[in-house]
Structure formats: C-alpha cells, structure tokens
Amino acid sequence: MATKEKEKTSGSSKKSGKKGQETKTRGPHAGAALPIPAPRLKAFYGDSVRPKLSEQFGFTNPHQVPTLEKIVINVGVGEAIKQPKALDSVVEELATITGQQPTRKKAKKSIANFGLRQGQEIGAAVTLRGARMWEFLDRFITVAIPRIRDFRGLGTKSFDGRGNYSLGIKEQMIFPEINYDEIEAIHGMDITFVTSTNKDDQAYALLKELGLPFRMDDKKGGRAMPAAFQPSVESKNNGS
C-alpha cells in the first residue's frame, strides 16, 4: 500500500511539474508580426545626408550621390602560427561584435623565416552589408569611438584614392559587447569603409555627414586636411 501511495504522489508531482513548465512557456512577443524597422543611420542617410551631398556637389541624378556599400573588418593573428587555438577566441569575439560569422583567412604562400605554411589559418574577416552594416556603423560612431582613450579624431590621410577609407583599432575592448573578464588576449583590427564613389572628396563628405569624427587639422603632427578635399566646393562655386 505504501508503494502505491508513493507512486500516486510521484505521478501527481510529475503532472504538476509539467503543468508548471507549460505555464512558464510564452508565446511570441507582441511585435513579432510587425515588419523589422530600418536601421536608424540608414534613415538618417536618406533624410539628411543624401540631400546635403546633392546640394554640395551639384548632383542632378540621385544615383550619383555616393553611399556606403560595405564595411570590411579584418583581424590578423600572428600567434596562430604557433598556437592555432588563439584564432578561435578572435573569431568568437569578432562574431559577437558584428553579429555575423567571420571567415577564416589562410596564408597564400609559405614563409620559412616565420614558420608559416601555405594554407595555414592566420586571421579572420567579416564583410558587412545592408542592415548589419548600418547598425554596426551606428554603434561604432555612437558607442565604440567615445570609449577610445586619448581620442583626438580620425586621420584624413587613410583614403586610398578610390573613395575607400581604412582605420586601425588597437583594442577590441572599445566595443561594449566584449566582456573584459573573458578576454584571453588584446588584439586590434582593421576597418575599411567601401563607398560607391571613386573620389576621396566625395567619400570624405559622405563619412563626415554620417558622423565619423575626422581630425580637421593637426599642425603638431603635420597632418592637415588634404587639399584634395577642397576643390569640390570651389568647383561648385564656379558652376562646374
């Protein structure tokens, strides 16, 4: 009789446990059926940046207005030559920062002096487009850059002559998604902004209007704003 009573009590507790689990499960949130909102910075580009660039450069066709096509984030891991597992943490951190799975980069040729073999994984890269690109740029401008120590503005000498701009980050800790206590090693990264124009002055105006804080003049370091960024205003005044 005692065993039967135990079975009954255990059965009732199991049922109550299942009911408790069922009550904890929740359905989709109230906005699940609503369309995904456009990134804030993309809307700002369409409402504010595009008209300003059209007026500044005298564009008559809206397709002439430059835009941001993609952002490429690249991390080289030299320690991966001797410690292949060092690349795993970098890939995980890069995925956390960008919200996209990185691709592992392999060496194109062997270098005996460095102990590097062809095909060995030595880095990771992410190419962002669309909504993820705009959201990453928004977070980078509003959150990550203000966390850089002794920041005095971005240099204007890193344009490649074809409308693309690159910059280097020394520490991944400027991104709030990274937990300092879980970092195995501090590493930097290279970020390249690829625009739809092949002119540096138009790319500079685009990125500046989007919010990148460029350093206008640095006489102590001899880093003045390149003269290539000036003729566009003069050409507009001359009616060209």
C-alpha positions in Angstrom: 0.0 0.0 0.0 2.8 2.3 0.8 4.4 1.8 -2.6 1.1 2.6 -4.3 0.7 5.8 -2.4 4.3 6.8 -3.3 3.6 6.1 -7.0 0.4 8.2 -6.8 2.3 11.1 -5.1 5.2 10.9 -7.6 2.8 10.8 -10.5 0.9 13.8 -9.3 4.1 15.7 -8.7 5.2 14.9 -12.3 1.9 16.2 -13.7 2.2 19.3 -11.6 5.7 19.8 -12.8 4.6 19.5 -16.4 1.8 22.0 -15.8 4.3 24.4 -14.3 6.5 24.1 -17.3 3.6 24.7 -19.6 2.7 27.9 -17.7 6.3 29.2 -18.0 6.4 28.9 -21.8 5.5 32.1 -23.5 4.3 32.8 -27.0 5.9 35.3 -29.4 6.2 38.9 -28.3 3.6 41.5 -29.3 5.7 42.9 -32.2 6.6 39.6 -33.8 4.3 40.1 -36.7 5.4 43.7 -37.3 8.0 44.4 -40.1 11.6 44.9 -39.0 12.3 48.6 -38.7 15.0 50.1 -40.9 18.3 51.0 -39.2 18.4 54.4 -37.7 21.5 55.5 -39.6 20.2 54.4 -42.9 17.1 56.5 -42.4 19.3 59.4 -41.4 21.3 59.0 -44.7 18.1 59.1 -46.8 16.5 62.0 -45.0 19.5 64.3 -44.3 22.8 63.1 -45.8 21.7 62.5 -49.4 20.1 65.9 -49.8 23.2 67.7 -48.4 25.6 65.8 -50.7 23.4 66.5 -53.7 23.5 70.2 -52.9 27.2 70.3 -52.1 28.4 68.5 -55.3 25.6 69.6 -57.6 24.3 66.2 -58.4 21.2 66.1 -60.7 20.8 62.4 -60.7 20.0 60.7 -57.3 22.1 57.7 -58.4 25.2 59.9 -58.5 25.0 60.5 -54.7 27.6 58.3 -53.0 26.6 55.8 -50.4 28.2 53.2 -48.2 28.4 49.8 -49.9 30.1 47.6 -47.3 32.3 47.5 -44.2 35.2 45.0 -44.0 36.6 44.1 -40.6 39.9 42.2 -40.7 41.9 40.8 -37.8 45.4 39.2 -38.3 46.5 36.7 -35.6 50.3 36.1 -35.8 50.1 33.9 -32.7 48.0 31.4 -34.7 51.2 30.2 -36.4 52.3 28.5 -33.1 49.0 28.5 -31.3 46.1 27.6 -33.7 43.6 27.8 -30.8 44.4 31.5 -30.4 42.3 32.2 -33.6 39.2 30.6 -32.1 38.8 33.3 -29.5 39.3 36.0 -32.1 36.6 34.5 -34.3 34.2 34.3 -31.4 34.8 37.9 -30.4 34.5 39.2 -34.0 31.2 37.3 -34.3 30.0 38.9 -31.1 30.9 42.4 -32.2 29.5 42.2 -35.7 26.6 39.7 -35.3 27.9 37.7 -38.3 30.0 34.6 -38.5 33.6 35.6 -39.7 35.5 33.8 -42.4 39.0 32.4 -41.5 41.8 33.7 -43.7 44.6 31.4 -44.8 48.2 32.2 -45.8 48.6 32.4 -49.6 52.2 31.3 -49.5 54.8 29.7 -47.2 57.4 31.9 -45.4 60.2 29.8 -43.8 61.6 32.6 -41.6 58.2 33.0 -39.9 57.4 29.3 -39.8 54.4 30.0 -41.9 52.9 27.3 -44.2 50.7 27.9 -47.2 47.0 27.3 -46.3 47.5 27.9 -42.6 44.8 29.9 -40.9 46.3 33.2 -39.7 43.3 35.6 -39.4 39.6 36.3 -39.7 37.5 38.8 -41.6 33.8 39.9 -41.8 32.1 41.8 -44.6 29.0 43.6 -43.5 26.3 44.8 -45.9 22.8 46.0 -45.6 21.1 46.5 -42.2 24.0 44.9 -40.3 26.4 47.4 -41.9 24.3 50.4 -40.9 23.8 49.1 -37.4 27.5 48.4 -36.9 28.4 51.9 -38.1 25.9 53.4 -35.8 27.3 51.5 -32.8 30.8 52.3 -33.8 30.2 56.0 -34.0 28.0 56.5 -31.0 29.4 53.9 -28.6 32.8 52.5 -29.6 34.7 55.6 -30.7 33.9 57.6 -27.5 35.5 54.7 -25.5 38.9 55.2 -27.2 41.4 56.6 -24.8 43.0 59.9 -25.7 40.9 60.2 -28.9 41.6 63.3 -30.9 39.8 62.5 -34.1 40.3 60.2 -37.1 43.1 61.0 -39.6 42.2 62.1 -43.1 45.2 60.5 -44.8 43.9 57.0 -44.9 41.8 57.3 -48.1 43.1 55.1 -50.9 42.4 57.4 -53.8 39.4 55.4 -54.9 36.9 56.5 -52.3 37.6 54.0 -49.6 38.7 54.7 -46.1 40.6 52.5 -43.6 41.4 52.8 -40.0 43.0 50.7 -37.3 41.7 49.8 -33.9 44.3 48.9 -31.2 42.0 47.2 -28.7 38.8 45.2 -29.1 37.7 46.4 -25.7 36.2 49.6 -27.1 33.2 47.5 -28.2 30.8 47.1 -25.2 29.8 43.6 -26.4 33.2 42.3 -25.2 33.5 41.2 -21.6 36.8 42.3 -20.2 37.0 39.3 -17.8 36.6 36.8 -20.6 39.4 38.3 -22.9 42.3 35.9 -23.5 44.5 38.4 -25.4 44.2 42.0 -26.5 44.3 42.4 -30.3 43.4 45.1 -32.8 41.6 45.2 -36.1 41.4 47.0 -39.4 38.1 48.5 -40.6 37.6 49.5 -44.2 34.6 51.6 -45.4 33.9 51.0 -49.0 31.8 53.6 -50.8 30.1 53.7 -54.2 32.3 56.6 -55.4 35.9 56.6 -56.6 36.7 60.2 -55.4 38.1 60.8 -52.0 36.5 64.2 -51.5 33.0 62.7 -52.0 33.8 59.8 -49.8 35.1 62.1 -47.1 32.0 64.2 -47.3 29.8 61.1 -47.0 31.5 59.7 -44.0 31.7 63.0 -42.3 28.0 63.6 -42.7 27.3 60.1 -41.4 29.1 61.1 -38.2 32.7 59.9 -38.4 34.7 62.4 -36.3 37.6 63.3 -38.6 40.5 65.4 -37.3 40.4 68.6 -39.3 43.8 69.9 -38.6 46.8 68.7 -36.6 49.7 71.1 -37.1 51.9 69.5 -34.4 51.9 66.2 -36.3 51.9 67.8 -39.7 48.5 66.2 -40.5 46.4 68.9 -42.2 43.3 68.0 -44.1 44.4 67.0 -47.7 43.9 69.6 -50.4 42.0 67.0 -52.4 39.0 67.6 -50.2 38.8 71.3 -51.0 38.2 71.6 -54.8 34.7 70.2 -54.7 33.4 73.4 -53.0 35.3 75.7 -55.4 34.1 73.8 -58.5 30.5 74.3 -57.3 31.1 78.0 -56.9 32.5 78.1 -60.4 29.3 76.5 -61.7 31.0 73.3 -62.9 
